[in-house]
Amino acid sequence: MLLTVKIKSLRLLAAATIGGVLTVLPLPLGDAGFTMPAALADDDDGDDDDGGSGGGGDDSGRSGDRDNPAYHRGGGGFHDLRSLFRWPSRERRTPMRRAASTPEQAQNELVAVGLDEDAIAGLTQEGFAVEDRIQVSLIGSEMVRLIVPAGTTLDSARAAVVARSATAVVDLNHFYQPQSENKAGCSGEGCALVREIVGWPTNEITRCAKPPRIGLIDTAINIDHVTLTNTRLEIIRLSEGEATKSGAQHGTAVAALLIGHSDSRVPGLLPGAELIAVDAFQRSGKSADIANIYDLVRALDMLAQRDVKVVNLSLTGPANAVLEKSVKAATESGMILVAAAGNDGPNAKPVYPAAYDDVIAVTAVDKGRNPYRRAVRGDYIDIAAPGVGVWTAASISGARQKTGTSFAAPFITAAVSVLIAGDPDMSHESLEAKIRQFTDDIGKPGKDPVFGWGLLNASRLCESISDTKPSALRPSCPLHDLLTRTIMVNRV
């Protein structure tokens, strides 16, 4: 017999009969009940085993201490693409644990694009300070990070900047933050079930196509994880300070899901593909990782300069004019952006960058084709992919199940990479039409706000490039046999 009681101290006690004796055992209690500002990334995973502390799961299916169930938490153009998935969730309802103190934006900063020297000089005379400035080739203009004068509100400061230059794009330096949900351990055939619901061609994928270079903007990545051994991975860190280095749990999981070595316990969707990952996040407080707009735009620009074709953005936050301008410039240049739809709940407002036009917004479903209960819904949703109980790498070693739209996005990033393998210059309109051919309409007929156009059906992905140029096809031998370990870490 097991009885759970809530007492005034807010600790949980479990009364259990052990050997005929009634024993009272304290249970650990997470930070349930805290709320987070709107600026959130779309990884709903409680894997706290970052590179500096905590315990990682292992490849046998066991998890570290942080996997204790008490820590579980729950919770036209391309815009038309955003409706591919939907289903009522059956996963266990558990409260989502979120950092309570993370603000939505920097308290005294603005980011501006398009200010000329006269405008900057005038603002300096008014008491503004230039914290940083950089030329952004993607938008053909300089981006400036401003510290507002003491005692000035952000709204007043923004108005002052706009008064100096009516053509400048100015906004707050918003924060974007990953969030995750741990699931119970997994072993055996059950670990593969999530991928099987979309028919991912695990065995053929290394033979049928040479995917273009993939970009990832995320947290730190553990380059020593066995899953990332013998992979083509370049990591760029925007922050030099070790004290502010972001945790590795989210970035490692997403990177492994994309390109994890095919011989590992958690092989990636595209083992052998080249991945350029930018760590644009910093640690805030004890456990929160945040990326500000200034760094997100820098990261996007770096990927554009490296001729990256497809970019995975498993993060969300509020609308931001500077980010919107950068996203528009990226997509107009031919870059394909795939973003998580958000974990703030079905009635939440749209989150960005997923809600911008021409960004592919990906929602999550479980292995029963039910919608992830915390997934944001709306007209901007394009497509659905597995995102509940996805088996991928833990940050230190081994693997864990991850839940959130963060882990659904890589499925679409991988699928898009295969689809454009034979035609890298494919237009967004053509790509949209092609992706719709690889979806199962599992919701209301047509595009809907839960699943978009439907659930990804990847079983025929390799067939999709059978008529492409011979140069687009891989040699007959598996890619992983041709690879050497090429992990590089750069600091910028």
N, C-alpha and C positions, 0 to 999 in steps of 0.2 A: 504494500500500500504506500502511495506517495502523496503527500499533502503539501501544497505550497501556500504560505501565509505571508501577507504583507504587513509589516509593523511600522510604528511611527518613525523609526530611524531610517526608513526606506530601504533597509536591507531585506533580502529574501532569505527565508529559512525553509529548509526542506525537512519534513519529519518522515523518517523512513524506518520500517521495522527491519532490523538487522540482527539475525540470530535470536529472534524472539524479544529483542530489546528495542524500545522506542528511542531512536537517536535523532537529534536535531543537528542538521548540517547547514552552515552558511553557504549561500550561493553567491558568486560574483555578479555584480550588477553593472551593466554598461551605462553610457551617458544618455539613455533613452529620455526623450522629452525635450532635449535641446533643439533649437531651430537654427537654421543657417540663412544668411542673406541670399538674395537671388543669384549671386555670382557663384555658380557651382560648375564643376566639371562633371562629366557623365560617367564616372566610374563609381558604382555603388558597392564598393568592396571594402571590407574591414580588415584587410591584410595589413597589419601594422608592423610586419617584420621587415622594416626597411634595412638598408645596409648598415645602420648603426646599432640597432637593437632589435629585440623581439625574436620569436622563434619561427622558422620557416617550416612549411610542410615538407614531407619527403615523398619520394617516388613510389612508396608502397601504398600511398593513399592516406597515410596518417598525416595529421596536421600539427602545427605548433600549438602552444598554449592559447594563442589568440583565436584559435578556431573553436574554443569552447562555445557551445550554443548560447550561453548568456551574452556573447558578444555579437550574435547575429543581428542584422538590422534589415529592415525592409523599407519598410517604409510607410502659267505657261512657262516656258523654259523648264529648267530643272526643278522648279518649284512643283511642277506636276508630278515629278518623279517621286516626290516625298510621300507616297501613300501606299507603300508596298506591303505592310504587315499589320496583323491584329489578332488578339485572343484573350479571354478572361484568364487571369493567372490562377494557378493551383498551388504555387509554392507557399510554404508556411508563412503566415503573417508575423513579422517580427519588427520591432521598432528600429528605425534607422538612427544611427548614432552620428551626430554631426558636431563639428566644433562650434561652440557658442560664441566665440569672441572674434571670429574672422570678419572684418568689415567688407563691404561691397566694393570699395575702391580706396585708393590712397587718400588720406584725409586732407592733404595739402598740395596735390599735384594735378596738373592738366597735361594733356598731350595734344600737340597741334601739328598739322601738316600744311605746308604752303605759306609759312610766314617768311617775309623777306627781311633783310638785315635792318632796314629802317624800323620795321615793326618790332623786331626783337630789341633793338636799341631803346625804342620808346617804352617798351614794357619793362626793361631793366631800370629805366629812370623812375618808373612807377612803383618799383619795389619788387618786381618779379625777379627770380633767379633762374638761370639756365642750368638745370641739373645735368642734362645730357642732350646731345644732338647727333643725328646720323643721317646720311643720305640714303634714301630708300629707292633703289633702282626700279623696283616693281611699280611704284607710282610716280617715278620721275620727279621726286621732290624731297626736301629735307623734313625729317620728323624731329620735333623738339619736345623735350620733357621739361616742364616749367614748375617751379616751386612758387606758390602763390604768396603774396605778402601776408604777414601775420595779421590776424584779425579780419581777414577778408574771406567771405564765404565763397565756396566753389562756384555758385551761380553768378555771383558778382564778378569773380575773377574771369570766368568764361566770357561774360559780356564785355569785359574790358579788352580781352584778347580779340574778340570778334570786331570790336570797334576799331582796333588797329589795322585789321585786314579782313575785309568783308568776304574775300575769296578763300580764306583759310578754313580748314576743317578742324574743329576744336571739340574735345570732349574730356570727360574725367578719365583718370587712369584706373579703369575698372579692373577688378580681380576675377580670375577664372580658377576654379578649384576642383580637383578630382575627388570623388567619393566612392566607396566600395562596400560590398556586402559579402562576407564570407559565407560559404555553404559547407555542408558536411563533407567529410572525406569521400573519395571516390576511388574505385579500383576495378580492374577487369573490364568487361565489355560495356558496363554502364557509363564509363568515362567517354566513350565514343558516340553515345546515343544522340547528344546534342548536335553534333555535326551531321549525323545521319539524317536528321529531319529535313535537311536541305540537300541531301545527296551529294555532299562535297566529294569530288573525284580524287580522293587522297592518293591513290596509286598512279593514276595517269597524269596528274597535274604537273609532275616534274618532267614529263616527256613532251607534253603537247604544245607548250608555249614558252616564249622567253618574255616574261613580263617586264614592263618598263621600270625604271628606277622609282622606288616608292619613298615617300617622305612621311615622317611621323613627328608631331609636336606633342611632347608629353613630359613626364617627370624623368628623373634619373633612371638609368638602366644598369643592372648588374652584369657587366660584361664577362664575369667569371662563371656565370650560371652555365651548367653543363648543357642546357638546351640551346644556348647560343654559341656553343663551340662549333667551329667550322662553318660559320655563317658570314655573309657579306654585310657587315654592320659598321657604319660610321656614326659616332656619337659626337655631337657638338654641344658644349656646355656654355651657356651665356653668362653664368655666374662663376666667379673665380673663388669665392670664399667657401671654405669647407663648412664653416659654421652655419651658413644659410643653404647648404646643399639640400636639394629636395630628396624625399624618400624614394626608394627604388621599387616599391611594390607595384605601383600602377604601370610605370613605363616598362618594367621587365615583363609583366604579364602581357601587355599589348604587343610588345616587340616579339615575344616568343610565339604568340598566337599568329602573328603574321609570317615570321620566317624561321621559327624554331627548327633545329636540325631534324631531318626526317628519321634518323635513327634513335632519337631521344624518346623518353616516355611521353613527352607532350610535343609531337611534331607540329610545325607551323602549317598554315594553310598554303603558303608558297615557299617551301624550303628551297633555298637556292636563289631567291630573289635578292636584289640589292636594296638595303634599307638605310636611309640617312635619317637619323633621329636627332632632333634638337631638344635638349633639356632646357625649356624656357621657364621652369618652375623654381621656386625657392621655398624653403621651409619657413612657415610662420607659426610661432608658438611651439608647442611640443609635438604636434602631429599633423597640422594642416599644411598642405602644399598649395601655393598660389602662383598664378602667372598673371602679370599685368599686361595691359594692352600694348604698352611700349615694347615689351619683350616679345609678345605674340606676333606683332607686325615685323619686328626684326627677324624672328624665326621664319616667317613665311617668305620674307625677302631672301634669306639665305638659301632656302630650298629652291626658290625660283632661279637664283643665280647658278645653282647646281643642276639645272635642267631637270628637276623632278617633275614627273607628269601627274602622279596621283598622291594626294596627301591625306593621311588619317588624322582626324581631330576628335579624339575622345574626351572632349571637354565642353563645358557650356558656361554661359554667363549672360549678362544683360546686353541689350542692344547698345552699340557704340559707333559713333559716326566715323571715327578713324579706322576701326576694324572693318566697317562696311565698305569704305573706300578701298581698302587693301584687298578685301575679298573680291570685290568687283574687278579690280585690276588683275588679280590672279586668274580668275575664270576667263576674263577676256583675252588673256595671254595664252589660253589653252590648258591651264592647270585644272585638274579635277579635284574638288574638295569633298571629302566624305566626312560627315560629322554626326556625333551622337545626338539623339533627339532630346535627351534630358531625363532626369530621374526625379523630378520634383512632384510627380503625381499626375493623374489623368486630367485634373481640373486646373493645373498650373498654367500660367501664361507662357507664351513661346519663349524659347531660349536660343541663344546665338553662339556660334555662327550657323547652326543648323537651320534656323528660320530665315536666313537670307536667301534670296532668289539665286538660283544656279548652284546652290550647295545641296548635295544629296543628304537628306536627313534620314537617319536610320533608327528605327525603334527596335525593341527587343521582345522575344517570345521565349516560352519554355519548351521543353521537349514534347509537350502535348499540344503545341501550337496555340497556347493561350497567351494573351498579352501579359508582359511583365507589369505587375500591378502598380509600380511606381513610374512607369513610362509616361512622359508627357504626350498628350494627344493634340491633334490640330490639323488644319489644312496643309501645313507645311511638311507633314510626314510623307516620305516618299516610299520607303520600303522597310520590310522587317527581316530580321535575321536572328539566329540563336543568341540569347543574352542572359539566360538564367542557368546557373550551374555549369558554366563553361570551364572545362578543365584546361588549365594553362599554368605557366611557371609561377612559383612563389618568388619573392625577391631575393632570398639568400640561397636556397637550394630546394630541390623537389618541386612539388606542384600543389595547387589548390583549385577548388572550384570558385569561380568569380561570377558575380551577377551585376548587371547594369547595362545600359545602352552603350557604355564604353566598349563592352566586349562584343556587342553586335556589330558595331561599325567596322572592325577589321574584316568581317566576312564580306561586306560589300566592297571595301577597299581592294581585297584580293580578287573578287569577282570582276570588278571594273578593270583591274590590271590585266586579267586574262582576256577580257573582251576587246581591249584596245591593243593587245599584243600585235595583232596583224595590221592595225591601222592606227598608229599613234596620233595621227592628226584628225581623228574622228571628231566631228562637231558634237556639241552638247545635245543638240536635237537628235542626231543619229544615235548617240549613246543612250539617250533616254528611251528611244524606241526599241533599241536592242535589249536593254535591261528589262523592259516590260515583257519581252519574250521569255525571260528566264525568271518569271514569278508565278506563284500560284495564288489566285485571288481567294483568300480565305475569309474575307469579311463580307461586307455588303458589296454587291456587284459594282465593279469599277473602283475608282480611288475613294478611300474613306479616311477619316481622321485617326483611326486606330492603327491600321496596317499600311496605309498608303495604297500603293498598287497591289500589294500582297507580299507573300513570303518568298524569299529567294529560293529558286530551284536551280541548283548548280549541277545537276546530274549530266547536263548536256553542254557544259561550258567548253570542253575540249572540241566538241563538234562545231562550236560556233566559229572556230578559226580554221576549219578544214579547207576553206576556200581562200585563205589569205596567201600572201606572198610566201614562197619557200623560205625566204630569209627570216621570216617571223617565227619559224618553227624551231624547236629544240632538236639537238641530235637525238638519236634513238636511245642513247644511254642516259640513265638518271642524272639529273643535274648535280646531285650531291656528290657523285663520284668525280666530278670535274673541279670541285671547289677546294680552295685552301682557306685557312682562317685569315680573314682580312678585317679584323676589328680595329678601328682607329678611334682615338678619343682626342678631340680638339677643344681648346678653350678659346673663347672669343671675348 
